[in-house]
Amino acid sequence: MLRTDLHLLSKEDNLLLVGTADGKLVIFKDTTVKYQDGAPVKVVEIGDISTPLVCLSISSILGQVTYWAGCGTKVVSLNCDFTVQKMMETKTRPLRQQKCNNGNIITMVIDNYIYLVKKGSHVVELWDKNVDKISLIIDCASVLKNDTYSARVKALHLQKGTTLWIGTGGGDIILFDLSTHQPICVLDTFCHSIRSMVTIQIEKECHCTVLLILGNVNKDYFEDDKWQKEEQSQLFVWDMSLPYEIQNLKNHNDIRREITTKMRSGSLK
């Protein structure tokens, strides 16, 4: 099993959706999985052994629920009873998008658009789900001014309507403004590699939500008369208001710069 997600379908039933390595969507009642050999409610065959089912997510527009998943190079949408509605092929023509590759989708988030990354790629592809066409690419190697290997994208998190958080294999995080399609800032190399990102609410009364980032860190230690290296996992906690604070600081600096320029030119009244 590659990925599990718990979704509330009604007030009565919690269903656990499981994407498997052989391309199946398996649906369990959450009460069933507490017991050994619990049978699924439904199994939907979508891909095969070469196209695992990953990146399960849910969207709701005007009360209409749609489930999404990546399967090989395809984006799959399913309706509320898990019938496949559409399979969108994301293979791109070499002459059209030379920076994109045609590997399997490894991570994906859904909003008004589909943001997806393929295996080994340093590019985030933005797809219009209404017309099944690629609209934009985010070249992380160009943003980071780094080699394509270190800029490989490993994880995505979508801060609804505002910011896309992009975690890379080199340990950098790019905050990308969804309204301007420009980077807000880069949090560079605070670990050796980003593995995953997820939000969690830590204080129910004040609705404080933070972003948990799991990363790998290489630690050097001296043992048996020689230096050795060990890879450790570390969990980082980030304030979700960070993108807004950075943008407010940039706006404040722009205003100060404008005032300073007017003072020097004598045009400030």
Number of C-alpha atoms within 10 A of each C-alpha: 14 13 14 18 13 16 16 10 13 8 6 7 12 15 21 21 23 23 25 21 19 18 23 22 23 19 20 19 18 17 12 15 14 9 9 7 8 13 13 17 12 14 14 14 14 17 19 15 12 12 20 25 31 28 23 24 19 19 14 10 8 5 7 9 14 18 22 23 25 29 28 26 22 19 23 20 22 17 15 12 11 15 11 17 11 13 18 17 14 23 16 16 11 11 7 8 14 9 15 21 20 16 15 21 25 22 22 25 22 22 14 13 15 19 23 24 26 25 17 19 25 26 22 23 23 20 21 14 17 8 9 14 14 18 13 14 17 19 20 26 19 13 14 18 10 12 13 19 14 18 26 27 33 24 24 25 22 20 17 11 11 14 21 22 19 24 28 28 24 23 23 23 27 21 22 21 19 16 9 9 13 12 17 18 16 15 12 13 14 15 19 19 24 27 19 18 21 13 17 11 12 11 10 8 7 8 9 13 16 18 19 17 20 20 22 19 17 13 10 11 10 9 8 6 6 7 9 11 10 9 11 11 15 13 12 14 13 13 12 16 12 11 20 13 11 14 14 12 12 13 12 12 12 12 12 12 12 12 14 13 13 13 12 9 9 9 9 11 5
